Amino acid sequence: MHPEYSVSSSLTVSGIVCVGLMGIGFLVWKYINIPPAFLPILFVGAVLFSFALITVVVYQSLRMYASAHSIARDITSEILTYSRELFSELYRNSPVPYILIDKTGIIESVNFSAARLFSIEIQKFEGVDVFTLIEGEDEQKIALIPEYFKQGRFVNDVEAIVHEMDGKVHWVMLSLFSFRDTNNDLKGLMTLVDITKQKQIDKAKTEFVSLASHQLRTPVSAMRWNLELLATATGTQLSELQQSYVQKISRGLERMQTLVDDFLNVSKLELGTLSIQRSTFDLTQFFGLVVEEYRAYAATRGVEVETNWNEPFGTFSSDSHLLNMAVSNILGNAIKYTPVGGKVRAYAFLDEKTLTIAIADNGIGIPEEDQEMIFSKLFRASNAHSHESDGTGLGLYIVKEAIRILGGTITFESKQGVGTTFTVILPT
């Protein structure tokens, strides 16, 4: 309680007491016969008593306030001291590496785990710009971290690379939380969770998939060639039943070939061996080849494909293989998940700054609860399984990675039962 409020409350109580005394005095004067000579003495005595009472009440109230304030201050001080000690202990000895930085990114302090991560003594971190210690495969995302921090934005779960003094590399999951201290100065708390073992395991898995896919490619190709030779050699000598068997084998080999190709593409993207091979090519011819590749497939499924890809676009500089991989996957998915009688619209627009490719269908759409995961590896939407049993869940993951390598973006809009539109934007 504030002293002013304490005094005010005391005066209020004293005033009420004085009024009560005056009331009692009035009743005494009215109903009890007191000699007139004693009335001035009684009045003076009542006034002096009232002043004494007010003084005592105010004094006791102030003493109680001072005592309560002192106790509260001591308790608060103890709590703050305990909280600081607890925070300091957790900060210093946490298994998670913590780095405290100022508004310019200069390191103010680090905990023991951070020092172990970099294999540097804690004292040697002072005055170092933390952003010079961080690298990453996605250089653009790493370069944006300092700007995000200055804007007070939260950076969460960004994969980065840090180096020890001896050159040993650690993969970390970086998060950066910005806050204001008691002086209203901008500060940052960075966490670096070591994910090196996880990355090594992922790389080993990818290398195994790449090796297995390469080994599978040869026998699959050999089987396809031999099947074609068998069909050509026997010609019309095969009965209808035998021809149906040959067709089933052929379709099975095609699906296996698609699966092997998808696994190979994924492994190349993740291992970084699928580098950009830029060249200048004719867009009209490029899009024409993509359409021709899927025209027969669309016809067998009873889906109409509408495009503006027969119009002259001019030339474009990019990696035609990666672009074909992305566009073919989107177009193939649109046809696959559009019911009989549906339509797929594929359009492209080229200006001085960007190439925009939009592929829309009126197919089954993507359920809202699945949309966040649609570009994830091996993920298929819940309604995709019932519509089409075949599928690896790798197509859109390959599309996203290919577009990222090309420096572009891919977005989509979808509503279940209505259709989906994918839009790819690439810089010229």
Solvent accessible surface area in square Angstrom, and as a share of the most:
residue,aa,sasa,rsa
1,M,159,0.71
2,H,97,0.43
3,P,50,0.31
4,E,125,0.56
5,Y,146,0.56
6,S,6,0.04
7,V,48,0.28
8,S,61,0.39
9,S,57,0.37
10,S,4,0.02
11,L,91,0.45
12,T,79,0.46
13,V,77,0.44
14,S,0,0.00
15,G,30,0.29
16,I,118,0.60
17,V,53,0.30
18,C,21,0.13
19,V,103,0.59
20,G,36,0.35
21,L,53,0.26
22,M,142,0.63
23,G,34,0.32
24,I,103,0.52
25,G,37,0.35
26,F,109,0.45
27,L,100,0.50
28,V,49,0.28
29,W,140,0.49
30,K,113,0.48
31,Y,157,0.60
32,I,97,0.49
33,N,155,0.79
34,I,42,0.21
35,P,71,0.44
36,P,108,0.68
37,A,80,0.62
38,F,110,0.46
39,L,59,0.29
40,P,82,0.52
41,I,115,0.58
42,L,95,0.47
43,F,140,0.58
44,V,81,0.46
45,G,36,0.35
46,A,51,0.39
47,V,55,0.31
48,L,113,0.56
49,F,112,0.47
50,S,17,0.11
51,F,131,0.54
52,A,53,0.41
53,L,45,0.22
54,I,41,0.21
55,T,89,0.52
56,V,83,0.48
57,V,36,0.21
58,V,27,0.16
59,Y,118,0.45
60,Q,80,0.36
61,S,26,0.17
62,L,69,0.34
63,R,140,0.51
64,M,137,0.61
65,Y,44,0.17
66,A,58,0.45
67,S,61,0.39
68,A,60,0.46
69,H,89,0.40
70,S,39,0.25
71,I,100,0.51
72,A,53,0.41
73,R,127,0.46
74,D,74,0.38
75,I,88,0.45
76,T,70,0.40
77,S,60,0.38
78,E,119,0.53
79,I,102,0.52
80,L,84,0.42
81,T,63,0.36
82,Y,142,0.54
83,S,52,0.33
84,R,150,0.55
85,E,107,0.48
86,L,82,0.41
87,F,130,0.54
88,S,40,0.26
89,E,81,0.36
90,L,110,0.55
91,Y,30,0.11
92,R,104,0.38
93,N,83,0.42
94,S,18,0.11
95,P,122,0.77
96,V,47,0.27
97,P,11,0.07
98,Y,51,0.19
99,I,0,0.00
100,L,46,0.23
101,I,0,0.00
102,D,32,0.17
103,K,121,0.51
104,T,79,0.46
105,G,0,0.00
106,I,57,0.29
107,I,4,0.02
108,E,76,0.34
109,S,41,0.26
110,V,9,0.05
111,N,1,0.01
112,F,87,0.36
113,S,7,0.04
114,A,0,0.00
115,A,11,0.09
116,R,158,0.58
117,L,13,0.06
118,F,3,0.01
119,S,59,0.38
120,I,34,0.17
121,E,110,0.49
122,I,55,0.28
123,Q,127,0.57
124,K,133,0.56
125,F,3,0.01
126,E,124,0.56
127,G,53,0.51
128,V,45,0.26
129,D,47,0.24
130,V,1,0.00
131,F,37,0.16
132,T,99,0.57
133,L,43,0.22
134,I,13,0.07
135,E,89,0.40
136,G,13,0.13
137,E,139,0.62
138,D,53,0.27
139,E,136,0.61
140,Q,138,0.61
141,K,102,0.43
142,I,23,0.12
143,A,73,0.56
144,L,76,0.38
145,I,5,0.02
146,P,34,0.21
147,E,84,0.38
148,Y,65,0.25
149,F,1,0.00
150,K,122,0.52
151,Q,103,0.46
152,G,43,0.41
153,R,119,0.43
154,F,117,0.49
155,V,8,0.05
156,N,87,0.45
157,D,85,0.44
158,V,15,0.09
159,E,74,0.33
160,A,0,0.00
161,I,26,0.13
162,V,0,0.00
163,H,73,0.32
164,E,26,0.12
165,M,146,0.65
166,D,114,0.59
167,G,45,0.44
168,K,116,0.49
169,V,60,0.35
170,H,20,0.09
171,W,41,0.14
172,V,0,0.00
173,M,46,0.21
174,L,0,0.00
175,S,17,0.11
176,L,0,0.00
177,F,107,0.45
178,S,16,0.10
179,F,68,0.28
180,R,146,0.53
181,D,42,0.22
182,T,144,0.83
183,N,115,0.59
184,N,103,0.53
185,D,67,0.35
186,L,20,0.10
187,K,33,0.14
188,G,0,0.00
189,L,44,0.22
190,M,0,0.00
191,T,29,0.17
192,L,1,0.00
193,V,72,0.41
194,D,69,0.36
195,I,16,0.08
196,T,19,0.11
197,K,162,0.69
198,Q,99,0.44
199,K,48,0.21
200,Q,111,0.49
201,I,98,0.50
202,D,62,0.32
203,K,116,0.49
204,A,57,0.44
205,K,126,0.54
206,T,12,0.07
207,E,78,0.35
208,F,139,0.58
209,V,45,0.26
210,S,17,0.11
211,L,109,0.54
212,A,33,0.26
213,S,3,0.02
214,H,88,0.39
215,Q,119,0.53
216,L,88,0.44
217,R,96,0.35
218,T,98,0.57
219,P,60,0.38
220,V,1,0.00
221,S,28,0.18
222,A,37,0.29
223,M,91,0.41
224,R,78,0.29
225,W,165,0.58
226,N,91,0.46
227,L,21,0.11
228,E,98,0.44
229,L,121,0.60
230,L,91,0.45
231,A,40,0.31
232,T,111,0.65
233,A,82,0.63
234,T,30,0.17
235,G,37,0.36
236,T,133,0.77
237,Q,150,0.67
238,L,32,0.16
239,S,57,0.37
240,E,154,0.69
241,L,110,0.55
242,Q,86,0.38
243,Q,72,0.32
244,S,38,0.24
245,Y,111,0.42
246,V,25,0.14
247,Q,101,0.45
248,K,118,0.50
249,I,92,0.46
250,S,37,0.24
251,R,120,0.44
252,G,26,0.25
253,L,13,0.06
254,E,86,0.39
255,R,124,0.45
256,M,83,0.37
257,Q,26,0.12
258,T,75,0.44
259,L,67,0.33
260,V,3,0.02
261,D,41,0.21
262,D,18,0.09
263,F,63,0.26
264,L,3,0.01
265,N,27,0.14
266,V,8,0.05
267,S,1,0.00
268,K,59,0.25
269,L,11,0.05
270,E,65,0.29
271,L,54,0.27
272,G,58,0.56
273,T,92,0.54
274,L,24,0.12
275,S,64,0.42
276,I,58,0.29
277,Q,127,0.56
278,R,139,0.51
279,S,56,0.36
280,T,95,0.55
281,F,33,0.14
282,D,58,0.30
283,L,0,0.00
284,T,36,0.21
285,Q,120,0.53
286,F,17,0.07
287,F,0,0.00
288,G,27,0.26
289,L,111,0.55
290,V,0,0.00
291,V,10,0.06
292,E,118,0.53
293,E,105,0.47
294,Y,40,0.15
295,R,107,0.39
296,A,71,0.55
297,Y,74,0.28
298,A,2,0.02
299,A,76,0.59
300,T,115,0.67
301,R,64,0.23
302,G,33,0.32
303,V,9,0.05
304,E,97,0.44
305,V,16,0.09
306,E,58,0.26
307,T,34,0.20
308,N,17,0.09
309,W,3,0.01
310,N,129,0.66
311,E,89,0.40
312,P,124,0.78
313,F,32,0.13
314,G,37,0.36
315,T,86,0.50
316,F,9,0.04
317,S,55,0.35
318,S,4,0.02
319,D,6,0.03
320,S,41,0.27
321,H,109,0.49
322,L,1,0.00
323,L,0,0.00
324,N,47,0.24
325,M,15,0.06
326,A,0,0.00
327,V,2,0.01
328,S,10,0.06
329,N,35,0.18
330,I,4,0.02
331,L,1,0.00
332,G,10,0.09
333,N,37,0.19
334,A,7,0.05
335,I,0,0.00
336,K,43,0.18
337,Y,37,0.14
338,T,3,0.02
339,P,62,0.39
340,V,129,0.74
341,G,69,0.66
342,G,9,0.08
343,K,46,0.20
344,V,0,0.00
345,R,96,0.35
346,A,0,0.00
347,Y,61,0.23
348,A,1,0.01
349,F,117,0.49
350,L,57,0.28
351,D,88,0.46
352,E,167,0.75
353,K,159,0.68
354,T,41,0.24
355,L,0,0.00
356,T,32,0.18
357,I,2,0.01
358,A,24,0.18
359,I,4,0.02
360,A,26,0.20
361,D,22,0.11
362,N,72,0.37
363,G,3,0.03
364,I,33,0.17
365,G,6,0.06
366,I,16,0.08
367,P,1,0.01
368,E,147,0.66
369,E,136,0.61
370,D,16,0.08
371,Q,45,0.20
372,E,164,0.73
373,M,95,0.42
374,I,10,0.05
375,F,33,0.14
376,S,37,0.24
377,K,87,0.37
378,L,112,0.56
379,F,54,0.23
380,R,32,0.12
381,A,7,0.06
382,S,71,0.46
383,N,23,0.12
384,A,7,0.06
385,H,101,0.45
386,S,102,0.66
387,H,65,0.29
388,E,32,0.14
389,S,99,0.64
390,D,60,0.31
391,G,42,0.40
392,T,36,0.21
393,G,16,0.15
394,L,1,0.01
395,G,14,0.13
396,L,21,0.11
397,Y,33,0.13
398,I,0,0.00
399,V,0,0.00
400,K,92,0.39
401,E,28,0.13
402,A,0,0.00
403,I,2,0.01
404,R,118,0.43
405,I,40,0.20
406,L,6,0.03
407,G,53,0.51
408,G,14,0.14
409,T,83,0.48
410,I,22,0.11
411,T,84,0.49
412,F,44,0.18
413,E,140,0.63
414,S,25,0.16
415,K,137,0.58
416,Q,103,0.46
417,G,62,0.59
418,V,91,0.52
419,G,8,0.08
420,T,10,0.06
421,T,47,0.27
422,F,18,0.08
423,T,34,0.20
424,V,2,0.01
425,I,74,0.37
426,L,3,0.01
427,P,70,0.44
428,T,83,0.48
